[in-house]
């Protein structure tokens, strides 16, 4: 079974501070992992995916298969980063194209 | 492309009424997904289609919920009869094919009184 865990419902940081949003997953096969972001009252948008190995809006995420984690990081938080962040997993075997989402972490960047 | 289009954006209705939510996926996308988002349970997958065929409906909460995809450019999610606990934001998403990123619509904010 696929499972994604985001242990923090709310993360509050000051502007300019580093950010780390935690995501752990459980999947027996080879997973594909994503981070989606939802700004206030807007649609979910793809932020990044692990196979792209890119930095979007200053965010990066590295897949750590040993720790089964895919934490989202940014060295210096900006006020516009305040949003809801969802980690999601897509199984490459058995799960088809089904995305399993974590429960989300609300990031609040304070001035 | 205008992206995934959902209608209505907001729906307020009384308990017991039938509710129909509509979705137009991005042209050419073979997969379509319906999600429900609540404060308590976060984002839950209800059902998804591949080439208009329902593949996994294990997330559909009860028989009161049904979804159809009569053609590649249109899908509906129906609740009959509706109950207050169905109040949530319902999102539709589509993707090109397996394991590609999903593109979400703006959602339908449903309130059942």
Interface residues (C-beta under 8 A of the other chain):
Chain A: X32 X34 X42 X43 X44 X45 X46 X49 X86 X90 X92 X96 X97 X98 X99 X100 X101 X102 X103 X104
Chain B: X31 X33 X41 X42 X43 X44 X45 X48 X50 X55 X56 X91 X93 X95 X97 X98 X99 X100 X101 X102 X103 X104 X105 X106 X107
